[in-house]
């Protein structure tokens, strides 16, 4: 499969037009650039933001891997910063929860083949198939690998994977209002805040 490499040109500082060039390999770079083109507010992205995203995608070899016996221990040993521990359930809990229904899709986030994070999404609810909606329940990066752009690339990859199922038109995500890092990340990917859950978490959504 060929990658579309986007080289941005502009008539004005805030509007960019992608030019396409084929590259004979498939990497996370394609996924990141696809997200840039899909963002509803992409016309307002600054040139520096696009350059930074391109650079992160080129230099980070990030992949999503199914949870298996071989990587289970690595996934459950991932840690958050102490101040983040109350925001997300443990990975052990999330993996256990994923066994309740085959609508859950837990994944290890790997950097150069090493597990550095965890993400889990679900189509519909347990016992209730909803082909129009998908929820990203978890997204975490180990404390020793945060602030390196891994979460941004991982989000691009998980949105691509959700899209590949051809099962939904909308993706939503929940997060604590005090989780400003997650809030900024999701906003960059076009998630719009639409309400709150009963527990106070923010509900944000975007079309897939």
Buried (B, 14 or more C-beta within 10 A) or exposed (E): EEBBBBEBEEEEEEEBEBEEEEEEEEBBBBBBBBBBEBBEEBEEBEEEEBEEBBEBBEEBEBBBBEBEEEBBEBBBEBEBEEEBEEBBBBBEEBBEBBEEBEBBBBBBBBBEEEBBBBBBBBBBEEEEEBEEBBBBBBBBBBBEBBEBBBBBBBBBBBBBBBBEEEBBEEBBBBBBEEBEBBBEBBBBBBBBBEEEEEEEBBBBBBEB
